[in-house]
Amino acid sequence: MFVHEDERRKLIDWASGEFKTCKALIAKDGCVVGDHYHRNKDESFLLLSGRAIYVVIGKETWGNIEAPHVWDVPRETYHRFEFEPGSVLIGVGTETFDEADEIRGRP
C-alpha cells in the first residue's frame, strides 16, 4: 500500500493485477461479511475508513484494525470480517460475482 497526502488530497494506491470487479461496502450495525472462501477468485480488500473489530484470513486473525489497512485473500482462503458501523471497505476480485463460488465456512 502506498499512501501520499498533500494539501489537495490523500491518495491510497493499494491494488494491482487483473481485476474484473470492484465493490464498496459501507458497514451498518452488526456488520459481519464473508465467512466463506472462493475456489475461482483472488481478492484484495482496503479498509478505507473506520475500524475492523475482528478479521480472519486463512489461519491469521486481527482485531481492532484502524483504516487504512489492506488484506490480500488468495483463492481457497477462508475470510471473515466484522466492522464497526460506518466503516468503508473496498474490494477487488479477479472474477465477477458467482453465487456458486461463495462457499460458506472453511475449506
N, CA, C and O atoms as CSV, one atom per row, in Angstrom:
chain,resi,resn,atom,element,x,y,z
A,1,MET,N,N,0.854,-1.169,0.000
A,1,MET,CA,C,0.000,0.000,0.000
A,1,MET,C,C,0.900,1.232,0.000
A,1,MET,O,O,1.870,1.317,0.754
A,2,PHE,N,N,0.555,2.178,-0.862
A,2,PHE,CA,C,1.267,3.450,-0.944
A,2,PHE,C,C,0.285,4.553,-0.570
A,2,PHE,O,O,-0.799,4.645,-1.147
A,3,VAL,N,N,0.657,5.381,0.384
A,3,VAL,CA,C,-0.190,6.496,0.813
A,3,VAL,C,C,0.585,7.790,0.605
A,3,VAL,O,O,1.731,7.918,1.035
A,4,HIS,N,N,-0.058,8.749,-0.061
A,4,HIS,CA,C,0.533,10.069,-0.244
A,4,HIS,C,C,-0.531,11.108,0.071
A,4,HIS,O,O,-1.669,11.014,-0.389
A,5,GLU,N,N,-0.149,12.080,0.845
A,5,GLU,CA,C,-1.091,13.136,1.203
A,5,GLU,C,C,-0.414,14.488,1.023
A,5,GLU,O,O,0.747,14.670,1.388
A,6,ASP,N,N,-1.150,15.424,0.462
A,6,ASP,CA,C,-0.686,16.807,0.371
A,6,ASP,C,C,-1.874,17.715,0.641
A,6,ASP,O,O,-2.923,17.251,1.086
A,7,GLU,N,N,-1.717,19.007,0.375
A,7,GLU,CA,C,-2.787,19.960,0.693
A,7,GLU,C,C,-4.035,19.752,-0.155
A,7,GLU,O,O,-5.105,20.233,0.217
A,8,ARG,N,N,-3.932,19.048,-1.287
A,8,ARG,CA,C,-5.083,18.829,-2.167
A,8,ARG,C,C,-5.890,17.600,-1.821
A,8,ARG,O,O,-7.118,17.617,-1.905
A,9,ARG,N,N,-5.192,16.495,-1.419
A,9,ARG,CA,C,-5.908,15.229,-1.263
A,9,ARG,C,C,-5.032,14.181,-0.586
A,9,ARG,O,O,-3.832,14.374,-0.387
A,10,LYS,N,N,-5.667,13.074,-0.243
A,10,LYS,CA,C,-4.965,11.900,0.270
A,10,LYS,C,C,-5.155,10.790,-0.758
A,10,LYS,O,O,-6.283,10.476,-1.138
A,11,LEU,N,N,-4.054,10.200,-1.206
A,11,LEU,CA,C,-4.075,9.160,-2.224
A,11,LEU,C,C,-3.629,7.848,-1.598
A,11,LEU,O,O,-2.593,7.785,-0.935
A,12,ILE,N,N,-4.423,6.796,-1.815
A,12,ILE,CA,C,-4.061,5.459,-1.345
A,12,ILE,C,C,-4.058,4.543,-2.555
A,12,ILE,O,O,-5.103,4.291,-3.155
A,13,ASP,N,N,-2.881,4.045,-2.912
A,13,ASP,CA,C,-2.711,3.121,-4.034
A,13,ASP,C,C,-2.489,1.748,-3.421
A,13,ASP,O,O,-1.485,1.528,-2.743
A,14,TRP,N,N,-3.411,0.823,-3.649
A,14,TRP,CA,C,-3.384,-0.405,-2.862
A,14,TRP,C,C,-3.525,-1.699,-3.646
A,14,TRP,O,O,-3.253,-2.761,-3.085
A,15,ALA,N,N,-3.929,-1.675,-4.894
A,15,ALA,CA,C,-4.160,-2.929,-5.611
A,15,ALA,C,C,-3.607,-2.840,-7.023
A,15,ALA,O,O,-3.703,-1.806,-7.684
A,16,SER,N,N,-3.028,-3.942,-7.468
A,16,SER,CA,C,-2.616,-4.043,-8.865
A,16,SER,C,C,-2.864,-5.480,-9.297
A,16,SER,O,O,-2.755,-6.405,-8.492
A,17,GLY,N,N,-3.199,-5.664,-10.569
A,17,GLY,CA,C,-3.452,-7.013,-11.062
A,17,GLY,C,C,-4.543,-7.025,-12.109
A,17,GLY,O,O,-4.966,-5.983,-12.609
A,18,GLU,N,N,-4.982,-8.208,-12.423
A,18,GLU,CA,C,-6.001,-8.445,-13.449
A,18,GLU,C,C,-7.376,-8.554,-12.791
A,18,GLU,O,O,-7.919,-9.654,-12.680
A,19,PHE,N,N,-7.941,-7.440,-12.358
A,19,PHE,CA,C,-9.222,-7.456,-11.659
A,19,PHE,C,C,-10.381,-7.276,-12.624
A,19,PHE,O,O,-10.297,-6.506,-13.581
A,20,LYS,N,N,-11.471,-8.002,-12.359
A,20,LYS,CA,C,-12.676,-7.913,-13.176
A,20,LYS,C,C,-13.825,-7.251,-12.437
A,20,LYS,O,O,-14.864,-6.954,-13.028
A,21,THR,N,N,-13.638,-7.020,-11.144
A,21,THR,CA,C,-14.723,-6.445,-10.359
A,21,THR,C,C,-14.162,-5.583,-9.231
A,21,THR,O,O,-13.055,-5.804,-8.741
A,22,CYS,N,N,-14.956,-4.603,-8.841
A,22,CYS,CA,C,-14.625,-3.748,-7.711
A,22,CYS,C,C,-15.923,-3.489,-6.945
A,22,CYS,O,O,-16.966,-3.230,-7.545
A,23,LYS,N,N,-15.847,-3.562,-5.622
A,23,LYS,CA,C,-17.054,-3.348,-4.821
A,23,LYS,C,C,-16.730,-2.478,-3.620
A,23,LYS,O,O,-15.587,-2.424,-3.166
A,24,ALA,N,N,-17.745,-1.801,-3.114
A,24,ALA,CA,C,-17.614,-0.990,-1.909
A,24,ALA,C,C,-18.663,-1.435,-0.912
A,24,ALA,O,O,-19.803,-1.717,-1.281
A,25,LEU,N,N,-18.275,-1.497,0.350
A,25,LEU,CA,C,-19.171,-1.896,1.419
A,25,LEU,C,C,-19.158,-0.803,2.469
A,25,LEU,O,O,-18.091,-0.372,2.907
A,26,ILE,N,N,-20.331,-0.353,2.876
A,26,ILE,CA,C,-20.475,0.586,3.979
A,26,ILE,C,C,-21.192,-0.157,5.092
A,26,ILE,O,O,-22.355,-0.536,4.953
A,27,ALA,N,N,-20.489,-0.361,6.194
A,27,ALA,CA,C,-20.990,-1.217,7.282
A,27,ALA,C,C,-22.155,-0.567,8.022
A,27,ALA,O,O,-22.125,0.616,8.361
A,28,LYS,N,N,-23.179,-1.378,8.261
A,28,LYS,CA,C,-24.287,-0.996,9.133
A,28,LYS,C,C,-24.092,-1.693,10.470
A,28,LYS,O,O,-23.083,-2.370,10.667
A,29,ASP,N,N,-25.039,-1.541,11.396
A,29,ASP,CA,C,-24.931,-2.172,12.714
A,29,ASP,C,C,-24.714,-3.672,12.591
A,29,ASP,O,O,-25.355,-4.345,11.784
A,30,GLY,N,N,-23.797,-4.185,13.406
A,30,GLY,CA,C,-23.565,-5.623,13.453
A,30,GLY,C,C,-23.090,-6.207,12.138
A,30,GLY,O,O,-23.507,-7.303,11.765
A,31,CYS,N,N,-22.232,-5.504,11.432
A,31,CYS,CA,C,-21.826,-5.915,10.089
A,31,CYS,C,C,-20.764,-7.007,10.135
A,31,CYS,O,O,-19.617,-6.760,10.507
A,32,VAL,N,N,-21.159,-8.208,9.755
A,32,VAL,CA,C,-20.238,-9.326,9.565
A,32,VAL,C,C,-20.388,-9.760,8.117
A,32,VAL,O,O,-21.497,-10.049,7.666
A,33,VAL,N,N,-19.275,-9.809,7.381
A,33,VAL,CA,C,-19.308,-10.207,5.974
A,33,VAL,C,C,-18.259,-11.280,5.723
A,33,VAL,O,O,-17.330,-11.474,6.506
A,34,GLY,N,N,-18.439,-11.957,4.621
A,34,GLY,CA,C,-17.528,-13.037,4.275
A,34,GLY,C,C,-18.028,-14.331,4.876
A,34,GLY,O,O,-19.126,-14.788,4.558
A,35,ASP,N,N,-17.212,-14.934,5.762
A,35,ASP,CA,C,-17.493,-16.248,6.346
A,35,ASP,C,C,-17.587,-17.284,5.230
A,35,ASP,O,O,-18.438,-18.174,5.246
A,36,HIS,N,N,-16.674,-17.135,4.250
A,36,HIS,CA,C,-16.660,-18.036,3.106
A,36,HIS,C,C,-15.281,-18.048,2.449
A,36,HIS,O,O,-14.345,-17.399,2.917
A,37,TYR,N,N,-15.181,-18.794,1.368
A,37,TYR,CA,C,-13.986,-18.783,0.534
A,37,TYR,C,C,-14.422,-18.970,-0.910
A,37,TYR,O,O,-15.584,-19.271,-1.185
A,38,HIS,N,N,-13.482,-18.788,-1.828
A,38,HIS,CA,C,-13.750,-18.930,-3.258
A,38,HIS,C,C,-12.758,-19.914,-3.859
A,38,HIS,O,O,-11.583,-19.919,-3.493
A,39,ARG,N,N,-13.223,-20.734,-4.765
A,39,ARG,CA,C,-12.322,-21.639,-5.490
A,39,ARG,C,C,-11.710,-20.964,-6.711
A,39,ARG,O,O,-10.628,-21.348,-7.158
A,40,ASN,N,N,-12.402,-19.951,-7.258
A,40,ASN,CA,C,-12.028,-19.393,-8.552
A,40,ASN,C,C,-11.639,-17.921,-8.535
A,40,ASN,O,O,-11.439,-17.335,-9.599
A,41,LYS,N,N,-11.525,-17.302,-7.357
A,41,LYS,CA,C,-11.320,-15.850,-7.320
A,41,LYS,C,C,-10.317,-15.471,-6.238
A,41,LYS,O,O,-10.397,-15.951,-5.107
A,42,ASP,N,N,-9.366,-14.600,-6.597
A,42,ASP,CA,C,-8.485,-13.934,-5.640
A,42,ASP,C,C,-9.084,-12.562,-5.360
A,42,ASP,O,O,-9.673,-11.945,-6.248
A,43,GLU,N,N,-8.933,-12.084,-4.126
A,43,GLU,CA,C,-9.477,-10.779,-3.766
A,43,GLU,C,C,-8.447,-9.969,-2.987
A,43,GLU,O,O,-7.531,-10.520,-2.377
A,44,SER,N,N,-8.618,-8.666,-3.023
A,44,SER,CA,C,-7.839,-7.758,-2.203
A,44,SER,C,C,-8.815,-6.737,-1.629
A,44,SER,O,O,-9.702,-6.253,-2.331
A,45,PHE,N,N,-8.643,-6.415,-0.347
A,45,PHE,CA,C,-9.557,-5.520,0.345
A,45,PHE,C,C,-8.797,-4.373,0.988
A,45,PHE,O,O,-7.732,-4.564,1.574
A,46,LEU,N,N,-9.364,-3.175,0.867
A,46,LEU,CA,C,-8.830,-1.985,1.515
A,46,LEU,C,C,-9.872,-1.468,2.495
A,46,LEU,O,O,-10.971,-1.089,2.091
A,47,LEU,N,N,-9.536,-1.451,3.775
A,47,LEU,CA,C,-10.368,-0.765,4.760
A,47,LEU,C,C,-10.043,0.714,4.614
A,47,LEU,O,O,-9.000,1.180,5.073
A,48,LEU,N,N,-10.943,1.443,3.972
A,48,LEU,CA,C,-10.712,2.843,3.630
A,48,LEU,C,C,-10.947,3.769,4.811
A,48,LEU,O,O,-10.209,4.735,5.007
A,49,SER,N,N,-11.975,3.475,5.597
A,49,SER,CA,C,-12.243,4.286,6.789
A,49,SER,C,C,-12.930,3.423,7.832
A,49,SER,O,O,-13.552,2.410,7.510
A,50,GLY,N,N,-12.811,3.833,9.065
A,50,GLY,CA,C,-13.429,3.101,10.149
A,50,GLY,C,C,-12.482,2.104,10.790
A,50,GLY,O,O,-11.266,2.295,10.816
A,51,ARG,N,N,-13.087,1.009,11.318
A,51,ARG,CA,C,-12.308,0.046,12.083
A,51,ARG,C,C,-12.852,-1.351,11.878
A,51,ARG,O,O,-14.062,-1.572,11.860
A,52,ALA,N,N,-11.925,-2.297,11.723
A,52,ALA,CA,C,-12.291,-3.714,11.705
A,52,ALA,C,C,-12.185,-4.227,13.135
A,52,ALA,O,O,-11.114,-4.196,13.740
A,53,ILE,N,N,-13.296,-4.692,13.659
A,53,ILE,CA,C,-13.317,-5.205,15.025
A,53,ILE,C,C,-12.592,-6.540,15.094
A,53,ILE,O,O,-11.831,-6.799,16.026
A,54,TYR,N,N,-12.840,-7.394,14.084
A,54,TYR,CA,C,-12.219,-8.723,14.051
A,54,TYR,C,C,-12.171,-9.207,12.609
A,54,TYR,O,O,-13.150,-9.085,11.873
A,55,VAL,N,N,-11.021,-9.759,12.207
A,55,VAL,CA,C,-10.823,-10.249,10.840
A,55,VAL,C,C,-10.125,-11.595,10.891
A,55,VAL,O,O,-9.184,-11.787,11.661
A,56,VAL,N,N,-10.589,-12.527,10.067
A,56,VAL,CA,C,-9.921,-13.811,9.888
A,56,VAL,C,C,-9.634,-13.975,8.401
A,56,VAL,O,O,-10.544,-13.889,7.576
A,57,ILE,N,N,-8.368,-14.211,8.057
A,57,ILE,CA,C,-7.955,-14.523,6.695
A,57,ILE,C,C,-7.117,-15.801,6.808
A,57,ILE,O,O,-5.994,-15.768,7.311
A,58,GLY,N,N,-7.667,-16.921,6.340
A,58,GLY,CA,C,-6.954,-18.187,6.491
A,58,GLY,C,C,-6.763,-18.506,7.959
A,58,GLY,O,O,-7.736,-18.589,8.708
A,59,LYS,N,N,-5.522,-18.684,8.378
A,59,LYS,CA,C,-5.209,-19.002,9.774
A,59,LYS,C,C,-4.800,-17.781,10.586
A,59,LYS,O,O,-4.496,-17.899,11.773
A,60,GLU,N,N,-4.791,-16.595,9.950
A,60,GLU,CA,C,-4.403,-15.370,10.645
A,60,GLU,C,C,-5.636,-14.604,11.123
A,60,GLU,O,O,-6.687,-14.632,10.483
A,61,THR,N,N,-5.489,-13.924,12.255
A,61,THR,CA,C,-6.570,-13.093,12.790
A,61,THR,C,C,-6.010,-11.723,13.174
A,61,THR,O,O,-4.836,-11.584,13.517
A,62,TRP,N,N,-6.875,-10.729,13.107
A,62,TRP,CA,C,-6.548,-9.362,13.513
A,62,TRP,C,C,-7.725,-8.826,14.306
A,62,TRP,O,O,-8.863,-9.245,14.095
A,63,GLY,N,N,-7.458,-7.911,15.209
A,63,GLY,CA,C,-8.523,-7.238,15.942
A,63,GLY,C,C,-8.228,-5.760,16.079
A,63,GLY,O,O,-7.073,-5.345,16.173
A,64,ASN,N,N,-9.290,-4.973,16.088
A,64,ASN,CA,C,-9.200,-3.528,16.270
A,64,ASN,C,C,-8.209,-2.878,15.310
A,64,ASN,O,O,-7.281,-2.190,15.735
A,65,ILE,N,N,-8.412,-3.100,14.029
A,65,ILE,CA,C,-7.551,-2.545,12.989
A,65,ILE,C,C,-8.167,-1.242,12.470
A,65,ILE,O,O,-9.312,-1.217,12.020
A,66,GLU,N,N,-7.395,-0.177,12.540
A,66,GLU,CA,C,-7.836,1.128,12.045
A,66,GLU,C,C,-7.490,1.265,10.561
A,66,GLU,O,O,-6.505,0.700,10.085
A,67,ALA,N,N,-8.310,2.017,9.847
A,67,ALA,CA,C,-8.057,2.309,8.431
A,67,ALA,C,C,-6.902,3.299,8.312
A,67,ALA,O,O,-6.686,4.092,9.228
A,68,PRO,N,N,-6.155,3.274,7.208
A,68,PRO,CA,C,-6.284,2.330,6.104
A,68,PRO,C,C,-5.510,1.040,6.386
A,68,PRO,O,O,-4.469,1.049,7.043
A,69,HIS,N,N,-6.042,-0.057,5.878
A,69,HIS,CA,C,-5.389,-1.367,6.025
A,69,HIS,C,C,-5.784,-2.237,4.838
A,69,HIS,O,O,-6.913,-2.160,4.352
A,70,VAL,N,N,-4.847,-3.070,4.373
A,70,VAL,CA,C,-5.079,-3.929,3.207
A,70,VAL,C,C,-4.951,-5.395,3.600
A,70,VAL,O,O,-4.068,-5.780,4.367
A,71,TRP,N,N,-5.859,-6.203,3.052
A,71,TRP,CA,C,-5.770,-7.663,3.168
A,71,TRP,C,C,-5.846,-8.265,1.779
A,71,TRP,O,O,-6.716,-7.897,0.990
A,72,ASP,N,N,-4.943,-9.189,1.471
A,72,ASP,CA,C,-4.995,-9.951,0.229
A,72,ASP,C,C,-5.506,-11.345,0.561
A,72,ASP,O,O,-5.046,-11.978,1.511
A,73,VAL,N,N,-6.468,-11.816,-0.236
A,73,VAL,CA,C,-7.110,-13.099,0.019
A,73,VAL,C,C,-7.013,-13.968,-1.237
A,73,VAL,O,O,-7.807,-13.806,-2.163
A,74,PRO,N,N,-6.047,-14.886,-1.274
A,74,PRO,CA,C,-5.954,-15.788,-2.423
A,74,PRO,C,C,-7.123,-16.773,-2.449
A,74,PRO,O,O,-7.729,-17.053,-1.415
A,75,ARG,N,N,-7.432,-17.291,-3.624
A,75,ARG,CA,C,-8.494,-18.302,-3.731
A,75,ARG,C,C,-8.227,-19.455,-2.766
A,75,ARG,O,O,-7.082,-19.710,-2.392
A,76,GLU,N,N,-9.275,-20.136,-2.373
A,76,GLU,CA,C,-9.226,-21.255,-1.415
A,76,GLU,C,C,-8.891,-20.801,0.009
A,76,GLU,O,O,-8.565,-21.630,0.859
A,77,THR,N,N,-8.970,-19.489,0.277
A,77,THR,CA,C,-8.642,-18.964,1.608
A,77,THR,C,C,-9.902,-18.416,2.275
A,77,THR,O,O,-10.542,-17.496,1.766
A,78,TYR,N,N,-10.240,-18.992,3.408
A,78,TYR,CA,C,-11.394,-18.538,4.194
A,78,TYR,C,C,-11.162,-17.093,4.628
A,78,TYR,O,O,-10.041,-16.714,4.969
A,79,HIS,N,N,-12.245,-16.273,4.613
A,79,HIS,CA,C,-12.163,-14.905,5.104
A,79,HIS,C,C,-13.488,-14.471,5.726
A,79,HIS,O,O,-14.573,-14.817,5.259
A,80,ARG,N,N,-13.345,-13.691,6.806
A,80,ARG,CA,C,-14.496,-13.178,7.562
A,80,ARG,C,C,-14.096,-11.836,8.162
A,80,ARG,O,O,-13.010,-11.693,8.722
A,81,PHE,N,N,-14.994,-10.847,8.035
A,81,PHE,CA,C,-14.730,-9.506,8.536
A,81,PHE,C,C,-15.892,-9.065,9.433
A,81,PHE,O,O,-17.056,-9.346,9.146
A,82,GLU,N,N,-15.555,-8.375,10.513
A,82,GLU,CA,C,-16.559,-7.727,11.359
A,82,GLU,C,C,-16.129,-6.273,11.524
A,82,GLU,O,O,-15.016,-5.996,11.970
A,83,PHE,N,N,-17.026,-5.336,11.160
A,83,PHE,CA,C,-16.679,-3.921,11.147
A,83,PHE,C,C,-17.555,-3.122,12.092
A,83,PHE,O,O,-18.695,-3.494,12.370
A,84,GLU,N,N,-17.004,-2.009,12.588
A,84,GLU,CA,C,-17.833,-1.084,13.347
A,84,GLU,C,C,-18.725,-0.334,12.356
A,84,GLU,O,O,-18.343,-0.150,11.201
A,85,PRO,N,N,-19.912,0.100,12.799
A,85,PRO,CA,C,-20.819,0.811,11.897
A,85,PRO,C,C,-20.149,2.020,11.254
A,85,PRO,O,O,-19.395,2.749,11.898
A,86,GLY,N,N,-20.443,2.216,9.960
A,86,GLY,CA,C,-19.914,3.338,9.205
A,86,GLY,C,C,-18.581,3.067,8.533
A,86,GLY,O,O,-18.123,3.882,7.733
A,87,SER,N,N,-17.948,1.949,8.837
A,87,SER,CA,C,-16.674,1.618,8.193
A,87,SER,C,C,-16.894,1.395,6.702
A,87,SER,O,O,-17.960,0.947,6.280
A,88,VAL,N,N,-15.865,1.716,5.904
A,88,VAL,CA,C,-15.943,1.559,4.457
A,88,VAL,C,C,-14.838,0.607,4.011
A,88,VAL,O,O,-13.660,0.824,4.294
A,89,LEU,N,N,-15.244,-0.457,3.304
A,89,LEU,CA,C,-14.326,-1.454,2.767
A,89,LEU,C,C,-14.472,-1.467,1.251
A,89,LEU,O,O,-15.584,-1.523,0.728
A,90,ILE,N,N,-13.343,-1.416,0.548
A,90,ILE,CA,C,-13.345,-1.537,-0.906
A,90,ILE,C,C,-12.649,-2.844,-1.249
A,90,ILE,O,O,-11.615,-3.174,-0.669
A,91,GLY,N,N,-13.220,-3.589,-2.195
A,91,GLY,CA,C,-12.623,-4.856,-2.584
A,91,GLY,C,C,-12.548,-4.998,-4.089
A,91,GLY,O,O,-13.411,-4.509,-4.819
A,92,VAL,N,N,-11.502,-5.676,-4.544
A,92,VAL,CA,C,-11.365,-6.011,-5.954
A,92,VAL,C,C,-11.201,-7.524,-6.066
A,92,VAL,O,O,-10.669,-8.172,-5.166
A,93,GLY,N,N,-11.671,-8.077,-7.193
A,93,GLY,CA,C,-11.584,-9.518,-7.399
A,93,GLY,C,C,-11.193,-9.857,-8.817
A,93,GLY,O,O,-11.457,-9.098,-9.750
A,94,THR,N,N,-10.559,-11.009,-8.969
A,94,THR,CA,C,-10.105,-11.443,-10.285
A,94,THR,C,C,-11.224,-12.042,-11.124
A,94,THR,O,O,-11.038,-12.285,-12.316
A,95,GLU,N,N,-12.379,-12.282,-10.523
A,95,GLU,CA,C,-13.556,-12.792,-11.241
A,95,GLU,C,C,-14.788,-12.042,-10.765
A,95,GLU,O,O,-14.811,-11.537,-9.643
A,96,THR,N,N,-15.815,-11.964,-11.608
A,96,THR,CA,C,-17.070,-11.334,-11.213
A,96,THR,C,C,-17.828,-12.245,-10.251
A,96,THR,O,O,-17.484,-13.416,-10.093
A,97,PHE,N,N,-18.865,-11.697,-9.607
A,97,PHE,CA,C,-19.635,-12.445,-8.627
A,97,PHE,C,C,-20.228,-13.706,-9.233
A,97,PHE,O,O,-20.807,-13.674,-10.319
A,98,ASP,N,N,-20.079,-14.803,-8.528
A,98,ASP,CA,C,-20.644,-16.098,-8.911
A,98,ASP,C,C,-21.141,-16.756,-7.630
A,98,ASP,O,O,-20.342,-17.208,-6.809
A,99,GLU,N,N,-22.441,-16.810,-7.463
A,99,GLU,CA,C,-23.015,-17.358,-6.232
A,99,GLU,C,C,-22.507,-18.767,-5.941
A,99,GLU,O,O,-22.346,-19.133,-4.776
A,100,ALA,N,N,-22.255,-19.558,-6.972
A,100,ALA,CA,C,-21.760,-20.923,-6.779
A,100,ALA,C,C,-20.331,-20.945,-6.234
A,100,ALA,O,O,-19.879,-21.974,-5.734
A,101,ASP,N,N,-19.613,-19.812,-6.326
A,101,ASP,CA,C,-18.250,-19.734,-5.822
A,101,ASP,C,C,-18.174,-19.017,-4.473
A,101,ASP,O,O,-17.086,-18.656,-4.026
A,102,GLU,N,N,-19.310,-18.811,-3.827
A,102,GLU,CA,C,-19.376,-18.250,-2.475
A,102,GLU,C,C,-19.592,-19.439,-1.535
A,102,GLU,O,O,-20.727,-19.743,-1.168
A,103,ILE,N,N,-18.520,-20.101,-1.150
A,103,ILE,CA,C,-18.607,-21.350,-0.390
A,103,ILE,C,C,-18.530,-21.054,1.087
A,103,ILE,O,O,-17.488,-20.630,1.586
A,104,ARG,N,N,-19.639,-21.276,1.801
A,104,ARG,CA,C,-19.746,-20.949,3.227
A,104,ARG,C,C,-18.827,-21.808,4.065
A,104,ARG,O,O,-18.588,-22.977,3.761
A,105,GLY,N,N,-18.309,-21.200,5.141
A,105,GLY,CA,C,-17.436,-21.928,6.063
A,105,GLY,C,C,-16.019,-21.983,5.553
A,105,GLY,O,O,-15.626,-21.247,4.647
A,106,ARG,N,N,-15.260,-22.879,6.159
A,106,ARG,CA,C,-13.836,-23.013,5.833
A,106,ARG,C,C,-13.616,-24.160,4.862
A,106,ARG,O,O,-14.389,-25.118,4.836
A,107,PRO,N,N,-12.541,-24.061,4.050
A,107,PRO,CA,C,-12.248,-25.174,3.114
A,107,PRO,C,C,-11.790,-26.425,3.848
A,107,PRO,O,O,-11.507,-27.443,3.216
